């Protein structure tokens, strides 16, 4: 059969074939496969837009103060290019969920923590979701409220680890010791479950954590969800699979 296009081709976008737009923080650390900022992570094409001045430290440690309009402008640019849905590469941008969604006429998912409610619905009575975050000290009830996370949800950060936090947030270096970063995530997960034995599933807040989700799953023998699991679900609604 011929693969030639015989119907009129309709225009309206600047870029075609990439329906998901990702708002990126401005950083230079290594982004390994599985990291949201590594385009090879995704099984579909994506569009990226770096928000200048939005350093990980400013977003995570200082509540992204003064950056809302920058993120809205960047989201609008992605939609203008052709994005049919918008996400971000930092879970702490949950703070901007409602504002960005109101500013663009496409679906918006700012944070992996938006999964908490539906993961909770899968668990048996007496079990609840726990969150592993890049920084427990600055994750606040405001972040939870913005994306519908119960305020009593237990969480643990990586700020006391040896590698992950100091590379991603403190920007002490650009190279990443992957083994040490993996251990930081596993240690945080173990600490969370030790403090809260009723945790029955983990949601990883940080979009740089998916490369370590499998190791955490094996260590804890609990389901682990992250931005990769969420965005694949999110994208499936934008581009449903066609079945023969």
C-alpha positions in Angstrom: 0.0 0.0 0.0 1.2 3.5 -0.7 2.2 5.7 2.2 1.6 8.9 0.3 -0.6 11.6 1.9 -3.6 12.3 -0.4 -5.7 14.4 1.9 -5.1 18.1 2.5 -2.5 18.8 5.2 -3.7 21.4 7.7 -1.5 24.0 9.2 -1.6 25.9 12.5 1.6 25.0 14.4 5.3 26.0 14.1 6.5 22.4 15.0 4.7 19.1 14.4 5.1 15.7 15.9 5.9 16.7 19.5 2.8 17.2 21.5 4.3 17.5 25.0 6.1 20.7 26.1 8.5 20.6 29.1 9.4 23.7 31.1 13.0 23.3 32.2 14.9 24.9 35.1 18.2 26.5 34.2 21.0 24.0 35.2 24.1 22.3 33.8 24.4 19.1 35.8 24.6 15.7 34.0 21.2 14.4 32.9 21.4 10.7 32.5 18.9 8.5 30.7 15.7 8.5 32.8 16.2 12.1 33.8 13.3 14.2 32.5 15.8 16.6 30.9 17.3 13.8 28.8 15.2 13.7 25.6 16.2 10.0 25.1 14.2 9.2 28.2 10.9 9.6 26.4 9.2 7.2 24.0 7.8 10.1 22.1 9.1 13.5 20.9 9.0 16.4 23.3 9.6 20.2 23.2 11.8 21.9 25.8 12.0 25.5 26.9 14.6 26.6 29.5 13.3 29.3 31.8 16.2 31.6 32.3 17.0 32.5 35.9 15.0 29.6 37.3 17.8 27.8 39.0 17.1 24.7 41.0 18.1 26.5 44.2 15.8 29.4 43.5 12.8 27.1 42.7 13.4 24.5 45.5 14.9 26.5 48.3 13.1 29.9 47.7 9.7 28.8 46.4 10.4 30.1 42.9 9.8 33.6 44.0 9.4 36.1 41.2 9.3 33.4 38.5 5.6 32.8 38.0 5.3 35.1 34.9 8.5 33.7 33.4 7.0 30.2 33.6 3.6 31.4 32.2 5.4 33.1 29.3 7.5 30.0 28.6 4.4 27.8 28.7 2.7 30.0 26.2 5.7 29.9 23.9 5.6 26.1 24.0 1.9 26.1 23.1 2.6 28.5 20.3 5.3 26.2 18.9 2.9 23.2 18.9 2.7 21.7 22.4 -0.7 20.3 23.3 0.1 19.7 26.9 2.6 21.2 29.4 4.6 19.8 32.2 7.7 20.9 34.2 10.9 19.4 35.3 10.6 20.3 39.0 8.0 18.9 41.4 8.2 22.1 43.5 6.6 24.0 40.6 3.3 22.5 42.0 3.0 25.9 43.5 2.2 27.2 39.9 -0.2 24.5 38.9 -3.4 26.6 38.9 -1.8 29.7 37.5 -0.1 28.0 34.5 -3.2 25.9 33.8 -5.3 29.1 33.8 -2.9 30.8 31.4 -2.7 28.2 28.6 -5.5 26.5 26.8 -4.0 23.0 27.1 -3.7 20.4 29.9 -1.0 21.1 32.5 0.7 18.8 34.9 3.4 20.6 36.9 4.4 18.0 39.5 4.8 14.2 39.9 3.0 14.6 43.3 -0.3 14.9 41.3 -0.2 11.1 41.3 -0.5 10.8 45.1 -4.3 10.8 45.2 -4.7 8.0 42.6 -1.9 5.9 43.9 -3.6 6.2 47.3 -6.7 4.8 45.8 -4.9 1.6 44.8 -3.7 0.8 48.3 -5.4 -1.5 50.8 -6.9 0.0 54.0 -4.2 1.0 56.5 -1.6 1.9 53.9 -0.7 5.3 52.5 1.5 7.0 50.0 4.9 8.4 51.0 7.0 10.9 49.1 10.7 11.0 48.5 11.6 14.6 47.7 14.9 16.3 46.8 14.5 18.7 49.8 12.2 17.9 52.7 13.1 21.1 54.5 11.4 23.3 51.9 8.5 21.1 50.8 5.5 22.8 52.4 1.7 22.4 52.8 1.4 25.0 50.1 3.0 22.6 47.6 0.6 19.8 48.7 -2.5 22.0 48.6 -1.7 23.2 45.1 -1.9 19.6 43.6 -4.3 17.9 46.0 -1.9 16.0 48.2 -3.2 15.2 51.7 -1.4 17.4 54.2 -0.5 14.5 56.5 1.4 12.7 53.7 4.8 11.6 55.0 7.9 12.6 53.1 11.7 12.5 53.3 14.3 14.5 51.5 17.8 13.9 50.2 19.4 17.0 51.6 21.5 14.8 54.0 22.8 12.6 51.3 26.3 12.6 49.8 25.7 13.4 46.1 22.2 14.0 44.8 21.2 17.2 46.6 24.6 18.9 46.4 24.9 18.4 42.7 21.3 19.2 41.7 20.4 21.9 44.2 23.6 23.3 45.6 25.3 23.1 42.2 28.7 22.3 43.8 29.7 20.5 40.6 28.3 19.5 37.2 29.4 15.9 37.1 27.3 13.3 38.9 28.4 10.1 40.7 25.5 8.0 39.6 26.1 5.2 42.2 26.2 7.8 45.1 23.1 9.5 43.8 21.3 6.2 43.6 22.3 5.4 47.2 21.0 8.7 48.3 17.5 7.9 46.9 17.5 4.4 48.3 18.6 5.7 51.7 15.9 8.3 51.7 13.3 5.7 50.9 14.5 3.4 53.6 14.3 6.3 56.1 10.8 7.1 55.0 9.5 3.6 55.5 11.4 3.2 58.8 9.7 6.3 60.2 6.3 5.4 58.7 5.8 1.6 58.4 2.3 2.2 57.0 3.7 3.5 53.7 2.5 1.2 51.0 3.8 3.0 47.9 6.3 5.7 47.0 5.9 8.8 44.8 9.2 10.4 43.8 8.7 14.2 43.7 11.9 15.0 41.9 12.0 14.7 38.1 15.7 13.7 38.2 14.9 10.5 40.3 13.4 8.1 37.7 16.8 6.6 36.9 16.8 5.3 40.5 13.2 4.2 40.8 13.9 0.5 40.0 16.7 0.4 42.6 14.3 1.8 45.2 11.5 -0.6 44.2 13.9 -3.5 44.6 15.2 -2.2 48.0 11.8 -1.6 49.6 9.6 -4.1 47.7 7.0 -1.4 47.3 5.5 0.2 44.2 7.4 3.4 43.1 5.9 6.1 40.9 7.7 9.1 39.4 7.4 11.7 36.7 8.1 9.1 34.0 5.1 7.0 35.0 2.9 10.1 35.3 3.9 11.7 32.0 3.4 8.5 30.1 -0.1 8.4 31.4 -0.6 12.1 30.7 0.7 11.8 27.2 -1.5 8.8 26.5 -4.5 11.1 26.8 -3.1 13.5 24.3 -2.1 10.8 21.9 -4.2 7.7 22.5 -2.8 4.5 20.9 -4.4 3.5 17.6 -5.3 -0.2 17.5 -5.8 -2.1 14.3 
